[in-house]
């Protein structure tokens, strides 16, 4: 694969879109991002993890993912993102001031850029430096739920980047080195500290070390454990101090289990994933049609993806939080796209690549153009929630112009819409068969438009 200027321009387009859009509304944020933001603020302002004050300020009610005791409210979520965000918030506080309803947008915006936008952009830049083609970069940045989720303050993007880089550090080489075990373990354990859904990736990679060469096997395992020690220690201490049980994250997960809800959860989570990003169906197919099928690296990749999905289905069946696609599956999205980055799908028919890409881009871009979250329960929220907001109610996303006093209109959103069309242009320019790719893109756009206008 040859690195071209179009790939670099794709990175710039993503950065411009992310900076232009300010999607957080004080009364329309997700519960998870509210909890992480409020915990970071509480650590700095009050030296506490009590976030009861945040509900009134943001006009958002806390749900079942919180623990209430003696008037204090604390998040049951993994604490890593809040702990990492606290020093960033402390720095921004010098310029923004104490949190209030007037400056909450700015405080949230800074943390979103640092922990959601930059990790995805850096991952894409790292892949670009390794000569990944423009099509694959465009898919990563615009055609999966990673894109709309990167426009909010969430741990999913940060953890997904850490898991993917950690996996490649460990298994891209023919011989696993001791130093790579240390570095990969640190990244994978940090991902787990920020998002519990990264635990399968950490455990599978650790167990797989026992299948490596006998020479230095003990040192590999030892260094893998040493790399994870800081993150695991922080997690145990945090849970002991806050909840009185170092393994409280296990207690919370088991407490949410309800076997009767598993089938419906599987349909909802996996169905949502592929409705947002049908291009991932190509990725699933490529997992088993890969030229390296049967290799240890590919088998481990498959194991991480499917076990993570199973764990998410089992322990997220009763999740009530509004989601932009299944956020609990974000950690495996870059791994799913690994076949794209390795160039394994470059020979796939251009019309199929074009159709799946254009449909996925439009499906993932729509939340960014209006209210970023859709209430849970919508089968196809693009049709049943976001399209009515845009077309009938004229509810548009905040932009940087809004922070300057301009009201939200289609014209303030126009630059973002224009920018979101550019990836189609860049991908078409580099297609092996431009005419077939164009036909495929038009079919994808037509199918998406038809679903918007005719579904239900």
Secondary structure as UniProt FT lines:
FT   HELIX           5..20
FT   TURN            26..27
FT   HELIX           31..45
FT   HELIX           52..58
FT   TURN            64..65
FT   STRAND          66..69
FT   TURN            70..71
FT   STRAND          72..75
FT   HELIX           80..96
FT   TURN            101..103
FT   HELIX           104..112
FT   HELIX           113..117
FT   HELIX           118..129
FT   TURN            130..131
FT   HELIX           134..142
FT   HELIX           145..149
FT   TURN            150..151
FT   HELIX           155..171
FT   HELIX           178..194
FT   HELIX           196..198
FT   HELIX           199..208
FT   HELIX           209..211
FT   TURN            215..216
FT   HELIX           217..243
FT   TURN            246..247
FT   HELIX           248..255
FT   HELIX           259..261
FT   HELIX           262..276
FT   HELIX           279..289
FT   TURN            291..294
FT   HELIX           296..315
FT   TURN            317..318
FT   HELIX           327..332
FT   HELIX           333..336
FT   HELIX           338..341
FT   TURN            342..347
FT   HELIX           350..365
FT   HELIX           366..369
FT   TURN            376..377
FT   HELIX           382..386
FT   HELIX           387..391
FT   HELIX           400..403
FT   TURN            404..405
FT   HELIX           410..429
FT   HELIX           434..454
//
